[in-house]
């Protein structure tokens, strides 16, 4: 049985490596041109080639987004750019413009073309149309519910991809002009300023926003598998390594346990709690079971939380002193209870004893983000293992 695909975002090479090691089957990235995340680091052609090489060694895939709203001035170099990206070994393009679709399908039969959610595809007739145009996969509009999703899959037999986790846009499938009007930055060409999350002041001197709660479909992954969805997509090319490792690792476990028939209610409760630990906003399933309404929105203030559970990234081992080497992310001190988790799914409960700097000088506490530290541990762990605080709720 072929498992459903878990598709992760990656804003740079390090994020790409982390998400693949933590269980993503494929990643989607943006190049230095034509990406909807212009503020991400994004990938040069050399980095795209390295990304493809790294992924393919793991038998995994890389997709490149070319889904901005193209204007005349964007067209002069796009064919040359596509040619160069194909040579890097890309597995698929995520596109929305009809010309881009036609150009790739006419010239590169070996590369898949996935229709972006920016096309707002919401019905089976539209999916059939794009199927006939050679589209290999359709990323449905985020506003498509379970009933319509099932009907589209049953009537078209096209590979369907859906978003399962991350930020949502207040406007339909991201087609927003607020950023243009308020900040003169074009959201549909990669410059979104997230105006919907701005705190506006009403005439009554009250804060007001039109922000949307984040999407979290963990509870309904089994439903998505059973109705025939082919790919589960996580949003977040701008998210941290810790966020991506936790979210991708958690969904990997949900999917694997479902197929192994070990996804119990108790296990699911723990996995949902793990996701809540990295959430900085409230979450919702939005359109999946019903039409979205006021309960899926914020109307008063940003209501965002700062997460300081992530203590450090492990990037080596000092064999002489039997110490893990880590780069600090947040404050911690001796006596705190933590857990160390690895890309291969191992979790170790660990009580902080002594903290050393990189020269093995003992420290009273860790208080400088990005400082290289050492902590005693009896064996080496994989690079990109991470350490997080255990809270009272744990």
C-alpha positions in Angstrom: 0.0 0.0 0.0 1.3 3.5 -0.9 1.1 5.8 2.0 -0.3 9.3 1.6 2.4 11.9 1.0 3.5 14.3 3.7 4.6 17.6 2.1 6.6 20.2 4.0 7.6 23.8 3.4 11.2 24.8 3.4 12.4 28.4 3.3 16.1 27.5 3.0 18.5 24.5 2.7 18.7 23.9 6.5 14.9 23.8 6.9 14.7 21.5 3.9 17.2 19.1 5.4 15.4 19.2 8.8 12.0 18.5 7.4 13.1 15.6 5.2 15.0 14.1 8.1 12.0 14.5 10.4 9.7 12.6 8.0 8.5 14.7 5.1 8.1 12.7 1.9 8.6 15.8 -0.2 9.3 19.5 0.2 8.1 22.6 -1.6 10.5 25.5 -2.0 10.7 29.0 -3.6 13.4 30.2 -5.9 14.8 33.6 -5.9 12.3 34.5 -8.6 8.5 34.1 -9.0 7.8 32.9 -5.4 4.9 33.9 -3.1 7.3 34.1 -0.1 9.7 36.9 -1.2 10.8 37.4 2.4 12.0 33.9 2.9 15.6 33.2 2.2 14.6 31.2 -0.8 16.9 29.1 -3.1 19.5 30.0 -5.7 19.9 27.7 -8.6 22.9 26.1 -6.9 20.9 25.6 -3.8 18.0 24.1 -5.7 20.5 21.6 -7.2 21.9 20.7 -3.8 18.3 20.4 -2.4 17.3 18.0 -5.1 20.5 15.9 -4.6 20.0 15.7 -0.9 16.3 14.7 -1.3 16.9 12.2 -4.0 19.5 10.4 -1.9 16.7 9.8 0.6 14.2 8.8 -2.2 12.3 12.0 -1.5 11.1 14.8 -3.8 11.4 18.6 -4.2 8.7 20.8 -5.8 9.3 24.4 -6.8 6.6 27.1 -6.6 6.1 29.4 -9.6 2.7 30.6 -8.5 2.8 34.4 -8.3 0.4 36.4 -10.4 2.5 37.0 -13.5 2.6 40.5 -15.0 4.2 41.5 -18.3 7.5 42.4 -16.8 7.8 39.0 -15.2 7.6 37.1 -18.5 10.9 38.0 -20.3 13.1 35.6 -18.3 10.7 33.0 -17.0 11.3 30.4 -19.8 15.0 30.5 -19.2 14.5 30.3 -15.5 12.3 27.2 -15.9 14.9 25.6 -18.1 17.6 26.1 -15.5 15.5 24.8 -12.7 14.7 21.6 -14.6 18.4 21.0 -15.1 18.8 21.1 -11.3 16.6 18.0 -11.0 13.3 19.4 -9.7 10.5 16.9 -9.5 7.5 19.2 -10.0 6.5 22.8 -10.4 3.6 24.3 -8.4 2.0 26.8 -10.8 -1.1 28.8 -11.5 -0.5 30.7 -14.8 -1.9 29.0 -17.9 1.2 29.9 -20.0 3.5 28.5 -17.4 1.5 25.3 -17.4 1.6 25.0 -21.2 5.3 25.8 -21.4 6.3 23.1 -18.9 4.0 20.4 -20.3 5.2 21.1 -23.8 8.9 21.0 -23.1 9.5 18.8 -20.0 7.4 15.7 -20.1 9.5 14.2 -17.2 8.5 17.0 -14.7 5.1 17.0 -13.0 2.9 20.1 -12.9 0.8 20.8 -9.8 -1.9 23.4 -9.9 -1.5 25.8 -7.1 -4.1 26.6 -4.5 -3.8 30.2 -5.9 -6.1 29.0 -8.7 -8.9 28.6 -6.1 -10.0 25.2 -7.6 -13.2 24.2 -5.8 -15.3 21.9 -8.0 -14.9 18.7 -10.0 -15.5 20.3 -13.4 -12.6 22.6 -13.0 -10.4 19.7 -11.9 -11.5 17.8 -15.0 -10.6 20.7 -17.1 -7.1 21.0 -15.7 -6.7 17.2 -15.9 -7.3 17.5 -19.7 -4.7 20.3 -19.8 -2.1 17.8 -18.5 -2.1 18.8 -14.8 -0.7 16.0 -12.7 -2.0 17.2 -9.3 -4.5 19.8 -8.1 -3.9 21.7 -4.8 -7.5 22.4 -3.8 -8.7 25.8 -2.5 -8.4 25.8 1.2 -12.1 26.6 1.4 -13.2 23.2 0.0 -15.0 21.0 2.6 -15.0 17.3 3.2 -18.1 16.5 1.2 -17.0 18.4 -1.9 -13.4 17.0 -1.5 -14.8 13.5 -1.6 -17.0 14.2 -4.7 -14.0 15.8 -6.6 -11.8 12.7 -5.9 -14.5 10.2 -6.9 -15.5 12.0 -10.1 -12.0 13.0 -11.4 -9.5 10.4 -10.2 -6.9 13.2 -10.2 -4.2 13.4 -7.5 -5.5 15.8 -4.9 -3.4 17.8 -2.4 -4.8 19.7 0.6 -3.5 21.9 3.3 -3.6 20.4 6.8 -1.7 22.8 9.0 -0.5 26.4 9.4 -1.6 30.0 8.8 -4.7 30.7 6.8 -5.5 33.8 4.7 -8.6 36.0 5.4 -9.2 36.3 1.7 -10.2 33.4 -0.6 -7.2 31.1 -1.1 -4.7 33.8 -0.5 -6.0 36.2 -3.3 -5.6 39.3 -1.2 -5.2 42.9 -2.1 -5.1 44.4 1.5 -1.3 44.4 1.5 -1.3 46.4 -1.8 -3.7 49.1 -0.5 -2.2 49.5 3.0 1.5 49.0 2.5 2.0 49.1 -1.3 3.4 45.5 -1.2 1.8 43.0 -3.6 0.7 39.8 -1.8 0.1 38.0 -5.1 3.7 38.6 -6.2 5.3 37.5 -2.9 5.2 40.7 -0.8 2.4 40.0 1.7 2.6 42.3 4.7 -0.1 40.3 6.6 -2.2 43.4 7.0 -5.0 41.1 8.3 -3.0 40.7 11.5 -2.5 44.4 12.0 -4.2 45.8 15.1 -6.5 48.6 13.9 -8.1 51.1 16.3 -11.9 51.7 16.0 -13.6 55.0 16.7 -14.3 53.6 20.2 -10.5 53.2 20.7 -10.7 49.4 20.7 -8.2 47.1 18.9 -9.7 45.4 15.9 -8.2 42.8 13.5 -9.5 40.6 10.7 -7.0 37.8 11.4 -7.7 34.1 10.9 -6.9 31.3 13.3 -4.4 28.7 12.1 -5.4 25.5 10.5 -4.9 22.2 12.4 -6.3 19.0 10.8 -4.5 16.5 13.0 -7.8 15.0 14.2 -9.0 14.4 10.7 -6.0 12.9 8.9 -7.6 9.5 8.9 -10.7 11.0 7.1 -8.4 12.6 4.5 -6.7 9.3 3.9 -9.9 7.4 3.6 -11.5 9.8 1.1 -8.5 9.4 -1.2 -6.4 12.6 -0.8 -2.9 11.9 -2.1 -0.9 14.6 -0.4 -1.1 16.5 2.9 0.5 19.9 2.9 1.9 21.9 5.8 2.2 25.7 5.5 5.2 27.6 6.8 8.2 28.4 4.7 9.0 31.2 7.2 8.7 29.0 10.3 11.5 28.0 12.6 13.5 24.7 12.6 11.8 23.7 15.9 8.3 24.4 14.6 8.9 22.4 11.4 10.6 19.5 13.2 7.8 19.2 15.7 4.9 19.6 13.2 6.4 17.3 10.5 7.5 14.8 13.0 4.1 14.7 14.6 2.2 14.3 11.4 4.7 11.6 10.3 3.8 9.7 13.4 0.1 10.1 13.0 0.3 8.8 9.4 2.6 5.9 10.2 0.5 4.8 13.2 -2.7 5.0 11.2 -1.3 2.5 8.6 0.2 0.4 11.3 -3.1 0.4 13.2 -1.6 1.7 16.4 -3.2 5.2 16.4 -5.1 4.9 19.7 -7.1 7.7 21.3 -4.4 8.0 24.0 -1.6 8.3 21.4 -3.6 10.8 19.4 -4.2 12.9 22.5 -0.5 13.1 23.1 0.3 13.9 19.5 -2.3 16.7 19.4 -0.8 18.1 22.6 2.7 18.0 21.0 1.3 20.2 18.1 -0.2 22.6 20.6 3.2 23.2 22.2 4.5 24.9 19.0 1.3 26.8 18.2 1.4 30.6 18.6 -2.2 31.1 17.7 -5.5 29.4 18.3 -6.4 26.7 15.7 -9.5 25.6 13.8 -10.4 23.1 11.1 -12.1 26.0 9.2 -14.0 24.8 6.1 -13.6 21.0 6.5 -16.8 20.3 8.4 -18.7 23.5 7.9 -18.6 26.9 6.4 -16.1 29.0 8.2 -17.6 31.7 10.5 -16.8 34.2 13.2 -15.4 31.5 15.5 -12.5 30.9 13.1 -11.4 34.5 13.2 -9.8 37.0 15.6 -11.5 40.3 15.9 -9.8 41.8 19.0 -6.0 42.1 19.1 -3.4 39.7 17.7 -3.7 37.1 20.5 -0.4 35.5 19.6 1.8 33.6 22.0 5.6 33.5 22.3 6.9 29.9 22.7 10.1 29.5 24.7 10.1 25.7 25.1 12.8 25.2 22.5 16.1 25.3 24.3 18.6 24.3 21.7 19.7 22.6 18.4 22.2 19.7 18.8 24.9 19.8 16.2 27.7 17.6 17.4 29.2 15.4 20.1 32.4 15.9 22.2 33.6 12.3 22.7 36.5 13.3 24.9 34.2 14.9 27.5 31.0 12.8 26.7 29.0 15.9 25.9 26.4 16.9 23.4 27.2 20.1 21.6 24.2 22.4 21.1 23.4 25.9 20.0 21.2 27.7 22.6 17.9 29.1 21.5 16.2 30.1 24.8 17.2 30.5 28.5 17.5 27.5 30.7 19.3 26.5 33.9 20.4 23.4 35.8 17.7 21.4 37.4 15.1 21.8 34.6 13.4 18.8 33.1 13.7 18.5 29.4 13.3 16.1 26.6 15.6 15.5 23.7 14.0 14.4 20.4 15.8 13.1 17.3 15.0 13.0 13.6 14.5 9.2 13.8 11.7 9.6 16.4 13.7 8.8 19.6 12.8 10.8 22.7 15.0 11.0 25.8 13.9 12.5 29.1 16.8 14.6 30.4 17.3 16.6 33.6 19.7 19.5 33.1 22.7 18.9 35.5 25.6 21.0 34.6 26.0 23.4 31.6 29.3 24.2 30.0 30.5 26.6 27.4 32.4 25.3 24.4 35.7 25.4 26.4 34.2 23.2 29.2 33.9 26.1 31.6 30.9 25.5 33.9 28.0 28.1 33.6 25.4 29.0 36.2 22.8 29.1 33.4 22.3 29.5 29.7 21.2 33.0 28.9 22.7 33.9 25.5 20.8 32.7 22.3 23.2 31.3 19.7 25.9 30.5 22.3 27.6 27.1 21.8 27.0 25.0 24.9 27.8 21.5 26.1 25.8 19.1 28.4 26.7 15.7 29.6 25.2 12.8 27.6 26.4 9.2 27.4 26.2 8.8 23.6 26.1 10.6 20.3 22.8 11.7 18.7 21.9 12.6 15.1 22.6 16.1 13.9 19.4 18.2 14.0 18.2 16.6 17.3 16.6 19.2 19.5 16.0 19.8 23.2 12.9 21.3 24.7 11.5 22.2 28.1 9.1 19.9 29.8 6.3 22.0 31.3 4.1 21.2 34.3 1.4 19.9 32.0 3.7 17.2 30.7 
